[in-house]
């Protein structure tokens, strides 16, 4: 498919900013850029007309990039606690999604879009998770997300249920969440401390 040159009269994400002359496929130009008023046929006169707007957009982008860089540095090593309802085995009744984490970070005054949070799948159990926050290939970090119970968990019931289903009265090893076996008290709402610089939601 033939490529054509167009002058952007609006900034188009992943393509260019106002005032850029770009090469695009003719179908993309015909079906999207031209009918929606994002681009036009380039000329020296039109490029000159857009020079002031282009300089303004460049300044705004530079300011935004600086703010994002500062945010990523502040997020490095940040810990976020989310309280959720779960059964005594640590399985969540709902889940923790990409949006949930991004929304909690916004409540903590981080300008984080949902798409910046790279969560492979919805979190389904109590535990701690290292979650990447990626703006672009240069601006990225990881935060620690603590998913904790909103109530004290009753492990005794789980032990009794497992023993009742065991054979011959042998000792039964209970499969509890990873963090419950290592530092269970840190994953319950009653005894979970909120580390300095951490927000609880």
Phi, psi and omega in degrees: 000135184292138174268147177230158178265135177225154175259121179285126176256359171219155176287131179240119183303138179066013177232307179170177180255168179307134181095348178285141169261120187235156174255127181223163177292146185299325179294320178296320179294312185290323186267342185228298189296313183287310182294333180267004174074025179272343185209166177211174177289129184287147172207158180301320181297314182292323178297318179295322180296328183269358186300318182293316178296321180298316180297322179294316179296320178299319179294319179296319179294322178296318179294319179295319180297321179294319179295320179293322178298317179296322180295317180298319178297321180290328180282341182301117181081005181292144179241132183237131179250128178241124178269133180220157175281136181212160174278179185288352174268000178088009179273129182288144175285330175248242178183172177242119184255173174305315180296320180301316182292315180297319180296319179295322178293324177294323176297331178274012174073031169257131182277074186250123173278154180308318186291345177288333182275115184262087180251117184299320180207162180299135178286131187242357183214159177295132178176183172251144186225137172270116186243121178290142170240116188232118174271312174205186186292340177267329185251098181204155178200185175230144173241160176258126179250120176264118174257111188240160179285147177272010178206161174295136180269145182257094180288336181300320180296321179294319179297314181298318181295320181291319180294324181294329181268354181284165181252136172070013177071014178294157176299140182243130177269126184271134178271096179251166181306149182311310183289337178291327180282330182269312180210067186303321184297337180282348183252013175249151185295332184287318188248004180285118177283154174257102184303154179304131180086004182256150176246141178251137181228000000 
